[in-house]
Amino acid sequence: MLGLLAAGEARNPAVAKGIQYLLDTQRSDGSWDDPFWNAPGFPRVFFLKYHLYPVYFPLWALGVYRTALQRG
């Protein structure tokens, strides 16, 4: 969604579906649960867990979407 929003596609149906998904899966405390947010450090040696990624990226996308709609 962030890529589409950066390309000026705020009214693209794919963005609307993504935003709806975020709103539908948001937990009551305002966060999202996704146990798979991690990144490779050195594959087969260790992996990193970014604990705020499941919160940071959805909030970023929602904020960018809202701003894009306000700008027209």
mmCIF file as Biopython writes it, N, C-alpha, C and O atoms, coordinates in Angstrom:
data_model
#
loop_
_atom_site.group_PDB
_atom_site.id
_atom_site.type_symbol
_atom_site.label_atom_id
_atom_site.label_alt_id
_atom_site.label_comp_id
_atom_site.label_asym_id
_atom_site.label_entity_id
_atom_site.label_seq_id
_atom_site.pdbx_PDB_ins_code
_atom_site.Cartn_x
_atom_site.Cartn_y
_atom_site.Cartn_z
_atom_site.occupancy
_atom_site.B_iso_or_equiv
_atom_site.auth_seq_id
_atom_site.auth_asym_id
_atom_site.pdbx_PDB_model_num
ATOM 1   N N  . MET A ? 1  ? 0.813   -1.177  0.000  1.0 0.0 1  A 1 
ATOM 2   C CA . MET A ? 1  ? 0.000   0.000   0.000  1.0 0.0 1  A 1 
ATOM 3   C C  . MET A ? 1  ? 0.859   1.242   0.000  1.0 0.0 1  A 1 
ATOM 4   O O  . MET A ? 1  ? 0.564   2.212   -0.698 1.0 0.0 1  A 1 
ATOM 5   N N  . LEU A ? 2  ? 1.917   1.213   0.781  1.0 0.0 2  A 1 
ATOM 6   C CA . LEU A ? 2  ? 2.773   2.400   0.826  1.0 0.0 2  A 1 
ATOM 7   C C  . LEU A ? 2  ? 3.356   2.732   -0.541 1.0 0.0 2  A 1 
ATOM 8   O O  . LEU A ? 2  ? 3.498   3.905   -0.887 1.0 0.0 2  A 1 
ATOM 9   N N  . GLY A ? 3  ? 3.691   1.717   -1.314 1.0 0.0 3  A 1 
ATOM 10  C CA . GLY A ? 3  ? 4.205   1.944   -2.660 1.0 0.0 3  A 1 
ATOM 11  C C  . GLY A ? 3  ? 3.152   2.565   -3.566 1.0 0.0 3  A 1 
ATOM 12  O O  . GLY A ? 3  ? 3.440   3.506   -4.305 1.0 0.0 3  A 1 
ATOM 13  N N  . LEU A ? 4  ? 1.938   2.042   -3.510 1.0 0.0 4  A 1 
ATOM 14  C CA . LEU A ? 4  ? 0.858   2.613   -4.304 1.0 0.0 4  A 1 
ATOM 15  C C  . LEU A ? 4  ? 0.543   4.034   -3.864 1.0 0.0 4  A 1 
ATOM 16  O O  . LEU A ? 4  ? 0.309   4.907   -4.700 1.0 0.0 4  A 1 
ATOM 17  N N  . LEU A ? 5  ? 0.537   4.269   -2.574 1.0 0.0 5  A 1 
ATOM 18  C CA . LEU A ? 5  ? 0.274   5.616   -2.070 1.0 0.0 5  A 1 
ATOM 19  C C  . LEU A ? 5  ? 1.365   6.591   -2.507 1.0 0.0 5  A 1 
ATOM 20  O O  . LEU A ? 5  ? 1.072   7.733   -2.859 1.0 0.0 5  A 1 
ATOM 21  N N  . ALA A ? 6  ? 2.612   6.146   -2.484 1.0 0.0 6  A 1 
ATOM 22  C CA . ALA A ? 6  ? 3.718   7.002   -2.926 1.0 0.0 6  A 1 
ATOM 23  C C  . ALA A ? 6  ? 3.606   7.333   -4.411 1.0 0.0 6  A 1 
ATOM 24  O O  . ALA A ? 6  ? 4.092   8.370   -4.863 1.0 0.0 6  A 1 
ATOM 25  N N  . ALA A ? 7  ? 2.963   6.446   -5.163 1.0 0.0 7  A 1 
ATOM 26  C CA . ALA A ? 7  ? 2.784   6.661   -6.599 1.0 0.0 7  A 1 
ATOM 27  C C  . ALA A ? 7  ? 1.516   7.454   -6.906 1.0 0.0 7  A 1 
ATOM 28  O O  . ALA A ? 7  ? 1.144   7.605   -8.070 1.0 0.0 7  A 1 
ATOM 29  N N  . GLY A ? 8  ? 0.854   7.958   -5.871 1.0 0.0 8  A 1 
ATOM 30  C CA . GLY A ? 8  ? -0.338  8.764   -6.079 1.0 0.0 8  A 1 
ATOM 31  C C  . GLY A ? 8  ? -1.604  7.963   -6.327 1.0 0.0 8  A 1 
ATOM 32  O O  . GLY A ? 8  ? -2.560  8.477   -6.909 1.0 0.0 8  A 1 
ATOM 33  N N  . GLU A ? 9  ? -1.622  6.717   -5.895 1.0 0.0 9  A 1 
ATOM 34  C CA . GLU A ? 9  ? -2.749  5.820   -6.160 1.0 0.0 9  A 1 
ATOM 35  C C  . GLU A ? 9  ? -3.654  5.643   -4.936 1.0 0.0 9  A 1 
ATOM 36  O O  . GLU A ? 9  ? -4.100  4.531   -4.656 1.0 0.0 9  A 1 
ATOM 37  N N  . ALA A ? 10 ? -3.925  6.722   -4.213 1.0 0.0 10 A 1 
ATOM 38  C CA . ALA A ? 10 ? -4.731  6.620   -2.993 1.0 0.0 10 A 1 
ATOM 39  C C  . ALA A ? 10 ? -6.140  6.105   -3.268 1.0 0.0 10 A 1 
ATOM 40  O O  . ALA A ? 10 ? -6.767  5.521   -2.385 1.0 0.0 10 A 1 
ATOM 41  N N  . ARG A ? 11 ? -6.636  6.312   -4.465 1.0 0.0 11 A 1 
ATOM 42  C CA . ARG A ? 11 ? -7.997  5.873   -4.784 1.0 0.0 11 A 1 
ATOM 43  C C  . ARG A ? 11 ? -8.031  4.534   -5.534 1.0 0.0 11 A 1 
ATOM 44  O O  . ARG A ? 11 ? -9.071  4.131   -6.054 1.0 0.0 11 A 1 
ATOM 45  N N  . ASN A ? 12 ? -6.903  3.867   -5.581 1.0 0.0 12 A 1 
ATOM 46  C CA . ASN A ? 12 ? -6.820  2.558   -6.210 1.0 0.0 12 A 1 
ATOM 47  C C  . ASN A ? 12 ? -7.610  1.545   -5.366 1.0 0.0 12 A 1 
ATOM 48  O O  . ASN A ? 12 ? -7.478  1.546   -4.142 1.0 0.0 12 A 1 
ATOM 49  N N  . PRO A ? 13 ? -8.421  0.689   -5.984 1.0 0.0 13 A 1 
ATOM 50  C CA . PRO A ? 13 ? -9.182  -0.306  -5.219 1.0 0.0 13 A 1 
ATOM 51  C C  . PRO A ? 13 ? -8.304  -1.227  -4.362 1.0 0.0 13 A 1 
ATOM 52  O O  . PRO A ? 13 ? -8.738  -1.686  -3.305 1.0 0.0 13 A 1 
ATOM 53  N N  . ALA A ? 14 ? -7.093  -1.494  -4.802 1.0 0.0 14 A 1 
ATOM 54  C CA . ALA A ? 14 ? -6.192  -2.340  -4.009 1.0 0.0 14 A 1 
ATOM 55  C C  . ALA A ? 14 ? -5.822  -1.652  -2.695 1.0 0.0 14 A 1 
ATOM 56  O O  . ALA A ? 14 ? -5.693  -2.314  -1.665 1.0 0.0 14 A 1 
ATOM 57  N N  . VAL A ? 15 ? -5.653  -0.347  -2.725 1.0 0.0 15 A 1 
ATOM 58  C CA . VAL A ? 15 ? -5.355  0.402   -1.503 1.0 0.0 15 A 1 
ATOM 59  C C  . VAL A ? 15 ? -6.561  0.359   -0.572 1.0 0.0 15 A 1 
ATOM 60  O O  . VAL A ? 15 ? -6.412  0.150   0.632  1.0 0.0 15 A 1 
ATOM 61  N N  . ALA A ? 16 ? -7.748  0.555   -1.123 1.0 0.0 16 A 1 
ATOM 62  C CA . ALA A ? 16 ? -8.961  0.500   -0.297 1.0 0.0 16 A 1 
ATOM 63  C C  . ALA A ? 16 ? -9.109  -0.860  0.374  1.0 0.0 16 A 1 
ATOM 64  O O  . ALA A ? 16 ? -9.495  -0.934  1.540  1.0 0.0 16 A 1 
ATOM 65  N N  . LYS A ? 17 ? -8.808  -1.934  -0.347 1.0 0.0 17 A 1 
ATOM 66  C CA . LYS A ? 17 ? -8.876  -3.279  0.245  1.0 0.0 17 A 1 
ATOM 67  C C  . LYS A ? 17 ? -7.838  -3.450  1.351  1.0 0.0 17 A 1 
ATOM 68  O O  . LYS A ? 17 ? -8.124  -4.044  2.390  1.0 0.0 17 A 1 
ATOM 69  N N  . GLY A ? 18 ? -6.643  -2.932  1.125  1.0 0.0 18 A 1 
ATOM 70  C CA . GLY A ? 18 ? -5.597  -3.019  2.141  1.0 0.0 18 A 1 
ATOM 71  C C  . GLY A ? 18 ? -5.941  -2.236  3.397  1.0 0.0 18 A 1 
ATOM 72  O O  . GLY A ? 18 ? -5.722  -2.709  4.513  1.0 0.0 18 A 1 
ATOM 73  N N  . ILE A ? 19 ? -6.479  -1.044  3.213  1.0 0.0 19 A 1 
ATOM 74  C CA . ILE A ? 19 ? -6.887  -0.223  4.351  1.0 0.0 19 A 1 
ATOM 75  C C  . ILE A ? 19 ? -8.003  -0.927  5.118  1.0 0.0 19 A 1 
ATOM 76  O O  . ILE A ? 19 ? -7.985  -0.966  6.348  1.0 0.0 19 A 1 
ATOM 77  N N  . GLN A ? 20 ? -8.963  -1.476  4.400  1.0 0.0 20 A 1 
ATOM 78  C CA . GLN A ? 20 ? -10.057 -2.188  5.066  1.0 0.0 20 A 1 
ATOM 79  C C  . GLN A ? 20 ? -9.523  -3.385  5.853  1.0 0.0 20 A 1 
ATOM 80  O O  . GLN A ? 20 ? -9.989  -3.666  6.958  1.0 0.0 20 A 1 
ATOM 81  N N  . TYR A ? 21 ? -8.553  -4.080  5.285  1.0 0.0 21 A 1 
ATOM 82  C CA . TYR A ? 21 ? -7.947  -5.212  5.993  1.0 0.0 21 A 1 
ATOM 83  C C  . TYR A ? 21 ? -7.299  -4.740  7.305  1.0 0.0 21 A 1 
ATOM 84  O O  . TYR A ? 21 ? -7.475  -5.364  8.350  1.0 0.0 21 A 1 
ATOM 85  N N  . LEU A ? 22 ? -6.559  -3.645  7.237  1.0 0.0 22 A 1 
ATOM 86  C CA . LEU A ? 22 ? -5.928  -3.123  8.452  1.0 0.0 22 A 1 
ATOM 87  C C  . LEU A ? 22 ? -6.971  -2.760  9.503  1.0 0.0 22 A 1 
ATOM 88  O O  . LEU A ? 22 ? -6.805  -3.070  10.682 1.0 0.0 22 A 1 
ATOM 89  N N  . LEU A ? 23 ? -8.035  -2.109  9.078  1.0 0.0 23 A 1 
ATOM 90  C CA . LEU A ? 23 ? -9.085  -1.723  10.021 1.0 0.0 23 A 1 
ATOM 91  C C  . LEU A ? 23 ? -9.786  -2.952  10.595 1.0 0.0 23 A 1 
ATOM 92  O O  . LEU A ? 23 ? -10.129 -2.973  11.778 1.0 0.0 23 A 1 
ATOM 93  N N  . ASP A ? 24 ? -9.998  -3.961  9.778  1.0 0.0 24 A 1 
ATOM 94  C CA . ASP A ? 24 ? -10.679 -5.180  10.240 1.0 0.0 24 A 1 
ATOM 95  C C  . ASP A ? 24 ? -9.835  -6.017  11.184 1.0 0.0 24 A 1 
ATOM 96  O O  . ASP A ? 24 ? -10.379 -6.713  12.041 1.0 0.0 24 A 1 
ATOM 97  N N  . THR A ? 25 ? -8.529  -5.965  11.046 1.0 0.0 25 A 1 
ATOM 98  C CA . THR A ? 25 ? -7.655  -6.816  11.859 1.0 0.0 25 A 1 
ATOM 99  C C  . THR A ? 25 ? -7.007  -6.082  13.032 1.0 0.0 25 A 1 
ATOM 100 O O  . THR A ? 25 ? -6.241  -6.676  13.791 1.0 0.0 25 A 1 
ATOM 101 N N  . GLN A ? 26 ? -7.307  -4.811  13.180 1.0 0.0 26 A 1 
ATOM 102 C CA . GLN A ? 26 ? -6.749  -4.058  14.304 1.0 0.0 26 A 1 
ATOM 103 C C  . GLN A ? 26 ? -7.361  -4.567  15.602 1.0 0.0 26 A 1 
ATOM 104 O O  . GLN A ? 26 ? -8.572  -4.768  15.695 1.0 0.0 26 A 1 
ATOM 105 N N  . ARG A ? 27 ? -6.515  -4.770  16.597 1.0 0.0 27 A 1 
ATOM 106 C CA . ARG A ? 27 ? -6.981  -5.274  17.887 1.0 0.0 27 A 1 
ATOM 107 C C  . ARG A ? 27 ? -7.577  -4.146  18.715 1.0 0.0 27 A 1 
ATOM 108 O O  . ARG A ? 27 ? -7.425  -2.972  18.378 1.0 0.0 27 A 1 
ATOM 109 N N  . SER A ? 28 ? -8.244  -4.499  19.779 1.0 0.0 28 A 1 
ATOM 110 C CA . SER A ? 28 ? -8.919  -3.501  20.612 1.0 0.0 28 A 1 
ATOM 111 C C  . SER A ? 28 ? -7.956  -2.516  21.260 1.0 0.0 28 A 1 
ATOM 112 O O  . SER A ? 28 ? -8.355  -1.404  21.605 1.0 0.0 28 A 1 
ATOM 113 N N  . ASP A ? 29 ? -6.690  -2.905  21.433 1.0 0.0 29 A 1 
ATOM 114 C CA . ASP A ? 29 ? -5.717  -1.983  22.012 1.0 0.0 29 A 1 
ATOM 115 C C  . ASP A ? 29 ? -5.064  -1.083  20.957 1.0 0.0 29 A 1 
ATOM 116 O O  . ASP A ? 29 ? -4.174  -0.294  21.275 1.0 0.0 29 A 1 
ATOM 117 N N  . GLY A ? 30 ? -5.511  -1.208  19.696 1.0 0.0 30 A 1 
ATOM 118 C CA . GLY A ? 30 ? -4.989  -0.366  18.623 1.0 0.0 30 A 1 
ATOM 119 C C  . GLY A ? 30 ? -3.832  -0.971  17.863 1.0 0.0 30 A 1 
ATOM 120 O O  . GLY A ? 30 ? -3.346  -0.369  16.905 1.0 0.0 30 A 1 
ATOM 121 N N  . SER A ? 31 ? -3.380  -2.137  18.260 1.0 0.0 31 A 1 
ATOM 122 C CA . SER A ? 31 ? -2.227  -2.763  17.604 1.0 0.0 31 A 1 
ATOM 123 C C  . SER A ? 31 ? -2.700  -3.866  16.665 1.0 0.0 31 A 1 
ATOM 124 O O  . SER A ? 31 ? -3.896  -4.127  16.536 1.0 0.0 31 A 1 
ATOM 125 N N  . TRP A ? 32 ? -1.749  -4.496  16.025 1.0 0.0 32 A 1 
ATOM 126 C CA . TRP A ? 32 ? -2.023  -5.636  15.149 1.0 0.0 32 A 1 
ATOM 127 C C  . TRP A ? 32 ? -1.154  -6.792  15.620 1.0 0.0 32 A 1 
ATOM 128 O O  . TRP A ? 32 ? -0.047  -6.580  16.115 1.0 0.0 32 A 1 
ATOM 129 N N  . ASP A ? 33 ? -1.644  -7.991  15.469 1.0 0.0 33 A 1 
ATOM 130 C CA . ASP A ? 33 ? -0.892  -9.166  15.867 1.0 0.0 33 A 1 
ATOM 131 C C  . ASP A ? 33 ? -0.386  -9.880  14.620 1.0 0.0 33 A 1 
ATOM 132 O O  . ASP A ? 33 ? -1.174  -10.300 13.772 1.0 0.0 33 A 1 
ATOM 133 N N  . ASP A ? 34 ? 0.915   -10.012 14.515 1.0 0.0 34 A 1 
ATOM 134 C CA . ASP A ? 34 ? 1.501   -10.757 13.403 1.0 0.0 34 A 1 
ATOM 135 C C  . ASP A ? 34 ? 2.783   -11.408 13.905 1.0 0.0 34 A 1 
ATOM 136 O O  . ASP A ? 34 ? 3.810   -10.741 14.029 1.0 0.0 34 A 1 
ATOM 137 N N  . PRO A ? 35 ? 2.732   -12.695 14.192 1.0 0.0 35 A 1 
ATOM 138 C CA . PRO A ? 35 ? 3.901   -13.373 14.759 1.0 0.0 35 A 1 
ATOM 139 C C  . PRO A ? 35 ? 5.046   -13.557 13.774 1.0 0.0 35 A 1 
ATOM 140 O O  . PRO A ? 35 ? 6.120   -14.008 14.169 1.0 0.0 35 A 1 
ATOM 141 N N  . PHE A ? 36 ? 4.849   -13.221 12.507 1.0 0.0 36 A 1 
ATOM 142 C CA . PHE A ? 36 ? 5.869   -13.487 11.497 1.0 0.0 36 A 1 
ATOM 143 C C  . PHE A ? 36 ? 6.730   -12.282 11.136 1.0 0.0 36 A 1 
ATOM 144 O O  . PHE A ? 36 ? 7.540   -12.373 10.214 1.0 0.0 36 A 1 
ATOM 145 N N  . TRP A ? 37 ? 6.583   -11.173 11.821 1.0 0.0 37 A 1 
ATOM 146 C CA . TRP A ? 37 ? 7.411   -10.002 11.522 1.0 0.0 37 A 1 
ATOM 147 C C  . TRP A ? 37 ? 8.826   -10.277 12.008 1.0 0.0 37 A 1 
ATOM 148 O O  . TRP A ? 37 ? 9.116   -10.174 13.200 1.0 0.0 37 A 1 
ATOM 149 N N  . ASN A ? 38 ? 9.683   -10.620 11.096 1.0 0.0 38 A 1 
ATOM 150 C CA . ASN A ? 38 ? 11.087  -10.801 11.415 1.0 0.0 38 A 1 
ATOM 151 C C  . ASN A ? 38 ? 11.899  -10.504 10.169 1.0 0.0 38 A 1 
ATOM 152 O O  . ASN A ? 38 ? 11.351  -10.246 9.098  1.0 0.0 38 A 1 
ATOM 153 N N  . ALA A ? 39 ? 13.170  -10.544 10.319 1.0 0.0 39 A 1 
ATOM 154 C CA . ALA A ? 39 ? 14.044  -10.263 9.179  1.0 0.0 39 A 1 
ATOM 155 C C  . ALA A ? 39 ? 15.295  -11.129 9.324  1.0 0.0 39 A 1 
ATOM 156 O O  . ALA A ? 39 ? 15.716  -11.438 10.439 1.0 0.0 39 A 1 
ATOM 157 N N  . PRO A ? 40 ? 15.873  -11.509 8.220  1.0 0.0 40 A 1 
ATOM 158 C CA . PRO A ? 40 ? 17.087  -12.306 8.333  1.0 0.0 40 A 1 
ATOM 159 C C  . PRO A ? 40 ? 18.246  -11.464 8.831  1.0 0.0 40 A 1 
ATOM 160 O O  . PRO A ? 40 ? 18.432  -10.326 8.399  1.0 0.0 40 A 1 
ATOM 161 N N  . GLY A ? 41 ? 19.007  -12.016 9.722  1.0 0.0 41 A 1 
ATOM 162 C CA . GLY A ? 41 ? 20.275  -11.412 10.115 1.0 0.0 41 A 1 
ATOM 163 C C  . GLY A ? 41 ? 21.312  -12.042 9.199  1.0 0.0 41 A 1 
ATOM 164 O O  . GLY A ? 41 ? 21.792  -11.422 8.250  1.0 0.0 41 A 1 
ATOM 165 N N  . PHE A ? 42 ? 21.637  -13.263 9.502  1.0 0.0 42 A 1 
ATOM 166 C CA . PHE A ? 42 ? 22.453  -14.106 8.631  1.0 0.0 42 A 1 
ATOM 167 C C  . PHE A ? 42 ? 21.680  -15.406 8.478  1.0 0.0 42 A 1 
ATOM 168 O O  . PHE A ? 42 ? 21.626  -16.203 9.416  1.0 0.0 42 A 1 
ATOM 169 N N  . PRO A ? 43 ? 21.081  -15.637 7.313  1.0 0.0 43 A 1 
ATOM 170 C CA . PRO A ? 43 ? 20.254  -16.835 7.156  1.0 0.0 43 A 1 
ATOM 171 C C  . PRO A ? 43 ? 20.971  -18.104 7.622  1.0 0.0 43 A 1 
ATOM 172 O O  . PRO A ? 43 ? 22.154  -18.317 7.353  1.0 0.0 43 A 1 
ATOM 173 N N  . ARG A ? 44 ? 20.223  -18.915 8.314  1.0 0.0 44 A 1 
ATOM 174 C CA . ARG A ? 44 ? 20.688  -20.172 8.909  1.0 0.0 44 A 1 
ATOM 175 C C  . ARG A ? 44 ? 21.613  -19.967 10.114 1.0 0.0 44 A 1 
ATOM 176 O O  . ARG A ? 44 ? 22.075  -20.939 10.712 1.0 0.0 44 A 1 
ATOM 177 N N  . VAL A ? 45 ? 21.883  -18.713 10.468 1.0 0.0 45 A 1 
ATOM 178 C CA . VAL A ? 45 ? 22.700  -18.424 11.649 1.0 0.0 45 A 1 
ATOM 179 C C  . VAL A ? 45 ? 21.838  -17.782 12.726 1.0 0.0 45 A 1 
ATOM 180 O O  . VAL A ? 45 ? 21.766  -18.282 13.848 1.0 0.0 45 A 1 
ATOM 181 N N  . PHE A ? 46 ? 21.176  -16.659 12.382 1.0 0.0 46 A 1 
ATOM 182 C CA . PHE A ? 46 ? 20.238  -16.043 13.308 1.0 0.0 46 A 1 
ATOM 183 C C  . PHE A ? 46 ? 19.260  -15.175 12.534 1.0 0.0 46 A 1 
ATOM 184 O O  . PHE A ? 46 ? 19.529  -14.748 11.412 1.0 0.0 46 A 1 
ATOM 185 N N  . PHE A ? 47 ? 18.119  -14.927 13.164 1.0 0.0 47 A 1 
ATOM 186 C CA . PHE A ? 47 ? 17.088  -14.080 12.590 1.0 0.0 47 A 1 
ATOM 187 C C  . PHE A ? 47 ? 16.770  -12.981 13.597 1.0 0.0 47 A 1 
ATOM 188 O O  . PHE A ? 47 ? 16.937  -13.159 14.803 1.0 0.0 47 A 1 
ATOM 189 N N  . LEU A ? 48 ? 16.316  -11.860 13.092 1.0 0.0 48 A 1 
ATOM 190 C CA . LEU A ? 48 ? 15.967  -10.727 13.945 1.0 0.0 48 A 1 
ATOM 191 C C  . LEU A ? 48 ? 14.463  -10.654 14.106 1.0 0.0 48 A 1 
ATOM 192 O O  . LEU A ? 48 ? 13.717  -11.023 13.198 1.0 0.0 48 A 1 
ATOM 193 N N  . LYS A ? 49 ? 14.020  -10.187 15.243 1.0 0.0 49 A 1 
ATOM 194 C CA . LYS A ? 49 ? 12.595  -9.968  15.484 1.0 0.0 49 A 1 
ATOM 195 C C  . LYS A ? 49 ? 12.417  -8.479  15.741 1.0 0.0 49 A 1 
ATOM 196 O O  . LYS A ? 49 ? 12.951  -7.941  16.711 1.0 0.0 49 A 1 
ATOM 197 N N  . TYR A ? 50 ? 11.666  -7.817  14.871 1.0 0.0 50 A 1 
ATOM 198 C CA . TYR A ? 50 ? 11.372  -6.407  15.039 1.0 0.0 50 A 1 
ATOM 199 C C  . TYR A ? 50 ? 9.996   -6.285  15.678 1.0 0.0 50 A 1 
ATOM 200 O O  . TYR A ? 50 ? 8.978   -6.388  14.994 1.0 0.0 50 A 1 
ATOM 201 N N  . HIS A ? 51 ? 9.966   -6.070  16.963 1.0 0.0 51 A 1 
ATOM 202 C CA . HIS A ? 51 ? 8.726   -6.135  17.726 1.0 0.0 51 A 1 
ATOM 203 C C  . HIS A ? 51 ? 7.724   -5.043  17.371 1.0 0.0 51 A 1 
ATOM 204 O O  . HIS A ? 51 ? 6.521   -5.247  17.533 1.0 0.0 51 A 1 
ATOM 205 N N  . LEU A ? 52 ? 8.181   -3.902  16.896 1.0 0.0 52 A 1 
ATOM 206 C CA . LEU A ? 52 ? 7.244   -2.827  16.581 1.0 0.0 52 A 1 
ATOM 207 C C  . LEU A ? 52 ? 6.804   -2.802  15.125 1.0 0.0 52 A 1 
ATOM 208 O O  . LEU A ? 52 ? 5.940   -1.999  14.772 1.0 0.0 52 A 1 
ATOM 209 N N  . TYR A ? 53 ? 7.356   -3.638  14.275 1.0 0.0 53 A 1 
ATOM 210 C CA . TYR A ? 53 ? 6.958   -3.636  12.865 1.0 0.0 53 A 1 
ATOM 211 C C  . TYR A ? 53 ? 5.459   -3.864  12.664 1.0 0.0 53 A 1 
ATOM 212 O O  . TYR A ? 53 ? 4.862   -3.197  11.819 1.0 0.0 53 A 1 
ATOM 213 N N  . PRO A ? 54 ? 4.822   -4.787  13.409 1.0 0.0 54 A 1 
ATOM 214 C CA . PRO A ? 54 ? 3.390   -4.985  13.173 1.0 0.0 54 A 1 
ATOM 215 C C  . PRO A ? 54 ? 2.534   -3.809  13.639 1.0 0.0 54 A 1 
ATOM 216 O O  . PRO A ? 54 ? 1.327   -3.797  13.397 1.0 0.0 54 A 1 
ATOM 217 N N  . VAL A ? 55 ? 3.124   -2.841  14.288 1.0 0.0 55 A 1 
ATOM 218 C CA . VAL A ? 55 ? 2.405   -1.629  14.682 1.0 0.0 55 A 1 
ATOM 219 C C  . VAL A ? 55 ? 2.832   -0.463  13.797 1.0 0.0 55 A 1 
ATOM 220 O O  . VAL A ? 55 ? 1.997   0.301   13.314 1.0 0.0 55 A 1 
ATOM 221 N N  . TYR A ? 56 ? 4.122   -0.337  13.595 1.0 0.0 56 A 1 
ATOM 222 C CA . TYR A ? 56 ? 4.679   0.803   12.876 1.0 0.0 56 A 1 
ATOM 223 C C  . TYR A ? 56 ? 4.186   0.895   11.434 1.0 0.0 56 A 1 
ATOM 224 O O  . TYR A ? 56 ? 3.712   1.951   11.016 1.0 0.0 56 A 1 
ATOM 225 N N  . PHE A ? 57 ? 4.287   -0.167  10.682 1.0 0.0 57 A 1 
ATOM 226 C CA . PHE A ? 57 ? 3.926   -0.119  9.264  1.0 0.0 57 A 1 
ATOM 227 C C  . PHE A ? 57 ? 2.426   0.061   9.025  1.0 0.0 57 A 1 
ATOM 228 O O  . PHE A ? 57 ? 2.053   0.846   8.153  1.0 0.0 57 A 1 
ATOM 229 N N  . PRO A ? 58 ? 1.549   -0.630  9.761  1.0 0.0 58 A 1 
ATOM 230 C CA . PRO A ? 58 ? 0.122   -0.356  9.570  1.0 0.0 58 A 1 
ATOM 231 C C  . PRO A ? 58 ? -0.251  1.087   9.912  1.0 0.0 58 A 1 
ATOM 232 O O  . PRO A ? 58 ? -1.023  1.712   9.186  1.0 0.0 58 A 1 
ATOM 233 N N  . LEU A ? 59 ? 0.288   1.619   11.009 1.0 0.0 59 A 1 
ATOM 234 C CA . LEU A ? 59 ? -0.011  3.009   11.358 1.0 0.0 59 A 1 
ATOM 235 C C  . LEU A ? 59 ? 0.523   3.968   10.310 1.0 0.0 59 A 1 
ATOM 236 O O  . LEU A ? 59 ? -0.135  4.952   9.970  1.0 0.0 59 A 1 
ATOM 237 N N  . TRP A ? 60 ? 1.693   3.690   9.804  1.0 0.0 60 A 1 
ATOM 238 C CA . TRP A ? 60 ? 2.283   4.526   8.757  1.0 0.0 60 A 1 
ATOM 239 C C  . TRP A ? 60 ? 1.377   4.524   7.520  1.0 0.0 60 A 1 
ATOM 240 O O  . TRP A ? 60 ? 1.084   5.582   6.962  1.0 0.0 60 A 1 
ATOM 241 N N  . ALA A ? 61 ? 0.940   3.350   7.098  1.0 0.0 61 A 1 
ATOM 242 C CA . ALA A ? 61 ? 0.076   3.251   5.921  1.0 0.0 61 A 1 
ATOM 243 C C  . ALA A ? 61 ? -1.248  3.984   6.142  1.0 0.0 61 A 1 
ATOM 244 O O  . ALA A ? 61 ? -1.716  4.693   5.251  1.0 0.0 61 A 1 
ATOM 245 N N  . LEU A ? 62 ? -1.851  3.820   7.311  1.0 0.0 62 A 1 
ATOM 246 C CA . LEU A ? 62 ? -3.105  4.509   7.592  1.0 0.0 62 A 1 
ATOM 247 C C  . LEU A ? 62 ? -2.919  6.022   7.582  1.0 0.0 62 A 1 
ATOM 248 O O  . LEU A ? 62 ? -3.764  6.751   7.063  1.0 0.0 62 A 1 
ATOM 249 N N  . GLY A ? 63 ? -1.826  6.487   8.148  1.0 0.0 63 A 1 
ATOM 250 C CA . GLY A ? 63 ? -1.558  7.921   8.171  1.0 0.0 63 A 1 
ATOM 251 C C  . GLY A ? 63 ? -1.310  8.498   6.788  1.0 0.0 63 A 1 
ATOM 252 O O  . GLY A ? 63 ? -1.819  9.567   6.453  1.0 0.0 63 A 1 
ATOM 253 N N  . VAL A ? 64 ? -0.530  7.791   5.987  1.0 0.0 64 A 1 
ATOM 254 C CA . VAL A ? 64 ? -0.260  8.248   4.619  1.0 0.0 64 A 1 
ATOM 255 C C  . VAL A ? 64 ? -1.550  8.248   3.806  1.0 0.0 64 A 1 
ATOM 256 O O  . VAL A ? 64 ? -1.784  9.168   3.022  1.0 0.0 64 A 1 
ATOM 257 N N  . TYR A ? 65 ? -2.374  7.245   3.980  1.0 0.0 65 A 1 
ATOM 258 C CA . TYR A ? 65 ? -3.648  7.154   3.275  1.0 0.0 65 A 1 
ATOM 259 C C  . TYR A ? 65 ? -4.544  8.333   3.650  1.0 0.0 65 A 1 
ATOM 260 O O  . TYR A ? 65 ? -5.115  8.988   2.778  1.0 0.0 65 A 1 
ATOM 261 N N  . ARG A ? 66 ? -4.664  8.595   4.928  1.0 0.0 66 A 1 
ATOM 262 C CA . ARG A ? 66 ? -5.512  9.709   5.390  1.0 0.0 66 A 1 
ATOM 263 C C  . ARG A ? 66 ? -5.018  11.030  4.822  1.0 0.0 66 A 1 
ATOM 264 O O  . ARG A ? 66 ? -5.816  11.839  4.348  1.0 0.0 66 A 1 
ATOM 265 N N  . THR A ? 67 ? -3.729  11.253  4.864  1.0 0.0 67 A 1 
ATOM 266 C CA . THR A ? 67 ? -3.158  12.487  4.326  1.0 0.0 67 A 1 
ATOM 267 C C  . THR A ? 67 ? -3.411  12.598  2.824  1.0 0.0 67 A 1 
ATOM 268 O O  . THR A ? 67 ? -3.752  13.672  2.330  1.0 0.0 67 A 1 
ATOM 269 N N  . ALA A ? 68 ? -3.246  11.500  2.104  1.0 0.0 68 A 1 
ATOM 270 C CA . ALA A ? 68 ? -3.456  11.507  0.649  1.0 0.0 68 A 1 
ATOM 271 C C  . ALA A ? 68 ? -4.904  11.848  0.314  1.0 0.0 68 A 1 
ATOM 272 O O  . ALA A ? 68 ? -5.161  12.583  -0.639 1.0 0.0 68 A 1 
ATOM 273 N N  . LEU A ? 69 ? -5.846  11.325  1.080  1.0 0.0 69 A 1 
ATOM 274 C CA . LEU A ? 69 ? -7.251  11.633  0.816  1.0 0.0 69 A 1 
ATOM 275 C C  . LEU A ? 69 ? -7.583  13.084  1.143  1.0 0.0 69 A 1 
ATOM 276 O O  . LEU A ? 69 ? -8.401  13.703  0.462  1.0 0.0 69 A 1 
ATOM 277 N N  . GLN A ? 70 ? -6.958  13.623  2.169  1.0 0.0 70 A 1 
ATOM 278 C CA . GLN A ? 70 ? -7.206  15.015  2.556  1.0 0.0 70 A 1 
ATOM 279 C C  . GLN A ? 70 ? -6.661  15.984  1.497  1.0 0.0 70 A 1 
ATOM 280 O O  . GLN A ? 70 ? -7.225  17.055  1.275  1.0 0.0 70 A 1 
ATOM 281 N N  . ARG A ? 71 ? -5.575  15.599  0.860  1.0 0.0 71 A 1 
ATOM 282 C CA . ARG A ? 71 ? -4.968  16.462  -0.157 1.0 0.0 71 A 1 
ATOM 283 C C  . ARG A ? 71 ? -5.717  16.408  -1.478 1.0 0.0 71 A 1 
ATOM 284 O O  . ARG A ? 71 ? -5.545  17.263  -2.347 1.0 0.0 71 A 1 
ATOM 285 N N  . GLY A ? 72 ? -6.549  15.387  -1.610 1.0 0.0 72 A 1 
ATOM 286 C CA . GLY A ? 72 ? -7.378  15.303  -2.808 1.0 0.0 72 A 1 
ATOM 287 C C  . GLY A ? 72 ? -6.841  14.410  -3.821 1.0 0.0 72 A 1 
ATOM 288 O O  . GLY A ? 72 ? -7.443  14.248  -4.883 1.0 0.0 72 A 1 
#
